[in-house]
Amino acid sequence: MSLRDQAKQLSYAENLANRRLQFSEKDRDYQTSGDMLRMVENLPVMWLVADWDSGVILHTNSELSERMGLSIEDLCKMKFEDLFEIFSKGLILGFQQRILSQTRISIQDAVLKGSSRILLPVNLDAQLIFDEQGHPTSFSVVFHPLPPSNIPREDEQLFRQLQRSNEDLEQFAYITSHDLQEPLRMITSYLQLLEKRAAYKLNETDLEFLNFAVDGAIRMKELLDGILEYSRISTRGKPFEVISMKEILDQVKQNLNKVIIESDTQITYDALPVIYGDQRQITRLIQNLVSNSIKFSGNRSPRIEITWSETKSHYQFHFRDYGIGISSEYLERIFLIFQRLNHRKDYPGNGIGLAICRGIVRRHGGRIWAESHGDEGTSFCFTIGKKNYGGI
């Protein structure tokens, strides 16, 4: 790279870091160059470039992706206007006319809409990008996050109502699953008692019906246990603390020692980081992912490769296995509660493990997703927020 290009790169990085958009007319082409795109990917600012005609996002970076809980691939399928919460739509009305007449514009107190319940208050600076003939081709935007108190008063009230509603639903799930345990336990006990006492009096069909009833009651208890555990992710979570991912993995290997030895599972990883989170929940997260990889290894000896990287705000982990794989159309569905892709007889379980993983990751200010490798297995990826950026 020439000294001139290096100077451009440093100038661009400084401008972004200082929340300014001050570039010379002749250097605007640098905003879409390969060098700039590689550089801005790792900057601790939220940034994108969108097409002028369609508004479709052409480029963005991991900082915006992680803050909004959406993958870069998903963001690049969206239009610029789709990023905003409905009550911020009015702020970007006439966006193209304003930026065309002024070249650079700023918008204050907007709110971005991410995945799940993520609402991100921001200010933003936008700048028009021209081709060599002086025609607009695209525009770049830098977002500057604001404290939640910057959400307008009426919208903040709505946001608080949504939070209370979610808290009520979590409490309802807990109370319902907890209070149903006792009557279900009674039903199961008496069905099993009847099975023992009357088995010799029943014909084969009647005995089969009774077995179905017992199995159904046991299955119902498993589902209620799952709902109870899922509801406790937020309501019964422990305070966050500094924890070693190496120690977490060692504990998981000890917990699963028998099945790891019997299945000849190989787990490989480099030095793992120290993170900030709920030790019990992170242990459950890792144990679920390792157990999943072992369970769905198919006819091969399970092999799990763990890698990680980091940005200013998050750690990102990849659990790569070489099992039976998951079809791409099911990569989102598998994280929904009680969703199963295989028959219980082939792969036992209540279909809640990955939903619990998603709940744990969300509590830690991150997101989780799966990447398919066809018949060569699956990668489960998740992010965990750092101490100053993470969950509650």
N, C-alpha and C positions, 0 to 999 in steps of 0.2 A: 504494500500500500504506500502511495506517495506521501510525502510530508504534508502536502496540501490536503489530501483526503483524511489523514490522521487529525489535522487541525480541525477540519469540518466535524469529525466524529466527536472530538472533545468539546467543541462548541455546542453541538447539538445536545450532548449529554448534560452539559452544564445548564443549558436553557431549560431542559426538561426537569432536572433536579431542582432548579430554582423557581419552577412553576411559571416560566415565561415562554412566550412564543415570539421570538425576535430573530428572524432570519432574513438574510439579504435575498433580493429577488432572484439573483443568479444561482443561489444555492438551494432553491426549493426542490430541484430535481433530486437532491441528496436524500430527501425524506422517503423516497421509494426505492433507493438503491439497496443492493444486497448487503453492503457493509453496514448501512444504518439499521436495516432490519435485524441483522445479527446482533448489533450492539444494543438496540432498544429492547430486545427480548429479555435481557437480564437486568434492566434498570428497574428500580423500585417505584415505577410510576405506571398508572393505568393508561394505555395508549391504543389507538386504532387508526387505520386508514380505511375509508369507505369510498366506493365508486360514486362519481358525481351524478351519473344518470339514474342509476337504480337505487342508490343508497345502501347496497349490499356491502357488508364488511369484507374487505380484501385481506387485511393483515391486522393482527393484534398480538398481545404478548401474555405471558403466564401471570403477570400481576393482575391484569383485568380478569383473566380466566378464574384465578383462585378466589379473588374477592367476590365474584358473582356466582361461584359454584357451578360454572359451566365450562365445558372443554373448549379449547381453541377451535376445534373442528365444528362444534355446535355454534359458536359465536360467528364463525365465518359463513354460516348458512343464514344468518339473520340480517335484517336491515337495521341501520342506525336507529331509526325511530322505534324499533321493537325493543330496544334496551330499556326504555323508560316506563316507570309505573304510570298507570292511567291518569293519576292526578298531576303528572308532570308533562303530559302531552302538550298542554297549552303553551309551555315554555319554548317548545321547538317549532311552533307554527311559523311558517314563513322563513324557516331556517335557510333554505337555499337562496331566497331573494336577499336576505340580510347578509349572508357571507359573500354573495356575488358582488354586492355593492360595496362592502367594506373590506373584503379579503380576509380579515381576521375578526372574530367576534368572541365574546365571553357570555356565558349563561350561568346565573347564580341559582343556588338552592333547588337543583333538580334532584330527582330520586330515581336511581337505576333499580330495575327489577331482576333479581337473580333467580336461581333455582330455589325450590321449597319456599321458606319464609324470608329469604334474604331481601332486605330493602336497604339500598346503599345511597345515602345523601351525598351529593357531590356538587362542586362547581366545575365548569368545564371551559376550556379554551379550544377553539377550532380555527383552522387555517386552510385556505383554498390552495390547491396544487394545480399548476398549469403545465401543458405540454410546450414544446419548442415554438409552436405557432401562437402561443398565448391563449389557448382554449382550456377551460377547466376540465380536468380529468378525474380528480378525486379530492378528498379533503381529509386532513388529519385532525385528530381530537385527543387532547390530554385531559383526563379526569383527575380532580383533586378531592379526596374524601373529606367529608365534614362530620362532626359529631352528630349523633342521632337527634339532638335538640334542635338542629337546623331544619328538621322536617316541619312544614307549616302546621300551625296549631290544630286546624280541623283534621288534617291528615294524620298528625301524631295521635289524636284521639281515636281515629279509626284503627291505626296501627296497634294502639294499646288494647282496643276491644278485640282485635284478632288474636293478640297474645293471650288475653284472658280466656278467650274461647278455646284456644289450643290447650291451655292449662286445665280448663274444665274437662276437655275430652280425655286428656291424660289421666286425670283423677277418676273420671267415669270408667275408663278401661281398667284401672287398678281396682276400684271398688267392685265392679261387676265380676271380674275374674276371681277376686279374693272371696267374695261372699258366695259365689256359686260352688266353691270348692267343697264345702261341708255337705250340702245335699247331694252332690255328685259322688262324694266319697261314700255316703250311705247307700246310694243306688248301686254302686259298684260292689260294695261289701255284700249286700243282700243277694245280688245276682250271682256272685261267686259262691255264696253259701248255698243258694238254691241249686247251683250247678253240682256241688258236691253231694248234697243230700238226695237230689231227685234224678241224678244222671242215670241210675240203673232202671228207673221207672219210665224213662222217656224213650221213644223210638228214635231212629237215626235222624229223621227230619226235624223233630222237636229239639233234639240235642244241638243240631246245627243252628237252629234259630236262637237258642239260648247262647251259644258261643258267639253269634253275631252281636247279640245284645251286650255281652261282656266286653267284647273287643271294641264296640262302639263307645261304651262308657269309659274304657281305658283311653281310647283315642281322644275323647272329649276332655279328659283330665290333662292330657299332654298339651292340647290346644290352649286350655285355660292357663296352664303353667307358662306357656309361651307368651300369651297376652300379658300375664302378670309380670314376667321378666321384661318384656318390651316396654310396658308402662313405667317401669322403675328406672329406665335409662336416665331420664331427667329428674324424676322425683326422688330417687334414692341414690343418686350419684355421690361419690366421695369428693372432697375438695381436691383441686389440682395440686400437684407437687412435681418436683424434678425427678424424673425416672430414667433409668438406663434401658434402652431397647435391647441391648445384649442380655441384661438380666431378665427382662421379660421373656425373650426367646428361650433362654435357658430354663426358665420355669415352665414354659409351654412344653418344651422337649421332655422335661421330667414328668409333667402331667400325662403326656401321651406316650410315655416310654414304651409301654407294652405294645401298643399298636404300631409304633414306629419300628420296633425290632421285628415284629411279626410280618410286617409288610415290606421290610428292607428299604425304608424310606431314606433318601438322601436329601439333606437340607444344606445348601451352600450360601454363604454370605460373606461380605467384607466387614470391616469395622462399622458398627452401628452407632447412631448418634444418641445423645442424651436429650430427651424431650420434656415437655411440660404437660401433664395430664393426670387423669384418674387411673392409678396403677391397676386397680381391679378390672376396670372396663377395657383398658388397652390390652391387658392379658387375655381377656375374653375375646377381643377383636382378633388378636394374632392366633389364638387357639382355634377359633372358628375357621379362619382362612387356611391354617395348616390342616385341620381335620377335613375340610372340604376337599383340598387337593389330594389327600390320601384316599378319601372315600370314592372320588371320581377319577381315579387313576386308570381304570380299565384293567387290561391284562398286563400292563407294564408295572415295573417297580416304580413307586412314586419318586419323583425328583422335583424339588422345589428350589428355585433360585431367587434369592432376595437381594434387591438392589435399592438404592435410595439416592436422592439428590435434594437440594434445598434452594430456596429463594430467600429474600429478605424476610418474608412473612410466614412461610410454610416449609415443612418437610414433606417430601413426596416419596412414597414407598411403592415398589413393584414386587408382587409375589407371582412369579412365573412358574406354571406347572406344565407337565407334558401328558396330561390325562386325556379324557374322552372329548374335551372341548365343548363349546356352547355355540349354537347357531347365532349369527349376528342379530337376528330379529328378536332374540330373547335376552339380549344383554342388559336391557333396562328392567324387564319383567322380573328377573331373578332377585331383585332387591325389594320387591313388594312382599308384604307379610302373607304367609301361608301359600306362596306361589311355588309350585313344584313342576319340574320338567320331566321327571322320571317317576315310574311307579314305586310306591312305598315298599313293595316286595323286593324290588331290585336294589333300591337305595333307601334304607330306613331313615326316618327323621320327620319332623313336623313342619318343615318348610319355613322356619322363622330365623334360622341362623344368619343369613345375609341381611335380613331386615334389621336384626339387632346390630350387625356390623355398621349398617348405614346410620342407625340412630346414634351409635357411639361416636362415629366419625363426625357427624353433624354437631354433636355436643362439643367436640374438640375443634370447632371452627374450620372443618375441612369438608371434603366430599369424597365419594368412593365410586368407582366405575370398573367395568370389566372390558377387556380387549380380547377378541377371539383370534386364535391362531389356527382355525380350521380343525383338522384332525390332530394337530400337534399341541393341543392344550389351550390354556387360557391364562391371561395375566389379570390379576386383581390389583388395582392401583388405588391408593388413597392418599390424601393429604392431611396433615395435622398442623394446626396453627401454632406458631411460636408464642412465647409467653405474652408478648405485647400485642399479639394479633389474634389469638386463638379464641376458644369457646368461653362459656360463662364460668 
